[in-house]
Amino acid sequence: MRLFSKISLNRLRSGSIVGEQGDHIFLVPPFTPEVAASVSLISTRLPLRADERSRLLCQMETNAMSEREHQALAPLFGKMQKPQRVLEIGPGFGRSVVYFSKKGVWDEGADVHLYDSNGTETKYKQEYYDRPPQWPDVSSFCGQLSLLRSFLDYNHIAGYRIFDAAELPLCKLPGTYDLIYGFFSIGFHWSLEFYLDDLNPLMGKNSVLICTLNKHFKPFTRLRDYSTRILYCRDTKKRAAPLRLLALSKGELPEVGITLAEAFPGSKL
Ligand SMILES: C[S@@+](CC[C@H](N)C(=O)[O-])C[C@H]1O[C@@H](n2cnc3c(N)ncnc32)[C@H](O)[C@@H]1O
């Protein structure tokens, strides 16, 4: 039955996405037209409509993606102290903060900050990668903070703080943080190089930053100022190459995954 549900959903809606029905950790609320439209803007990978089938497809894919990221990062999380202060950059509708909270990546008492803003269009195209809008231009943001709050409430996740990027730049967040992460956000759609100055005051010596890398990523010289490791994460797109997650710190990182030089031979870093 489980296999049948998976195959039939995939055939009907999105043959290229891998996901499973079952016990989902991140729960997606009913898809009203407004919810479906906002989620579609954030998650352009899925063909979504305002119906139950789309809600389930979204729930399957986001849980599968979060599970894969969690598995890929497990060696790193296993060697770090549990973070007490956490920042997610570009949480969208909150799948990762829900998944990581429920998986105990941090304890209930941790300070969890989320940084995003409202927007009505995406700036995901490669042309923006080397020219991302810079604050106070927040036109790259495509989230909806009320939607984020409602998804967190629906999943009974409390004790977080949401910071609106339209009101304050990244560098003014109340750091430092033990863990900063962003999936399919900075570092993926927009080169991490443009955010390092803003991230600097948010990071202490042992802070760890994690982001998904774009498949066109090339190491850049400023990465030499940090310790870095690359961890591989299976994609939810069938037959897609594994995604690369970059871990970066001012201090030493545990020897998990592989080095940047191993991941990008010939990059001279
Ligand atoms: C593709 S969505 C990913 C959402 C979520 N991280 C996930 O994986 O489901 C990109 C997110 O980055 C946010 N974003 C856009 N510009 C940003 C910026 N300059 N800094 C941080 N986040 C940004 C968007 O608003 C959106 O929530």
The ligand as an ORCA input file, in Angstrom:
! r2SCAN-3c Opt
* xyz 0 1
  C      14.309     28.437     -2.086
  S      13.734     29.202     -0.613
  C      14.340     27.998      0.557
  C      13.503     27.942      1.787
  C      13.981     26.941      2.837
  N      15.330     27.230      3.271
  C      13.879     25.542      2.327
  O      14.908     24.931      1.998
  O      12.747     25.027      2.237
  C      14.850     30.576     -0.388
  C      14.607     31.359      0.874
  O      15.641     32.338      1.017
  C      15.060     33.574      1.376
  N      15.945     34.688      0.946
  C      15.851     35.438     -0.151
  N      16.835     36.361     -0.187
  C      17.559     36.181      0.926
  C      18.685     36.840      1.464
  N      19.264     37.881      0.855
  N      19.173     36.419      2.639
  C      18.598     35.380      3.258
  N      17.527     34.697      2.807
  C      16.990     35.111      1.648
  C      13.730     33.554      0.660
  O      12.827     34.533      1.161
  C      13.301     32.116      0.888
  O      12.664     31.953      2.127
*
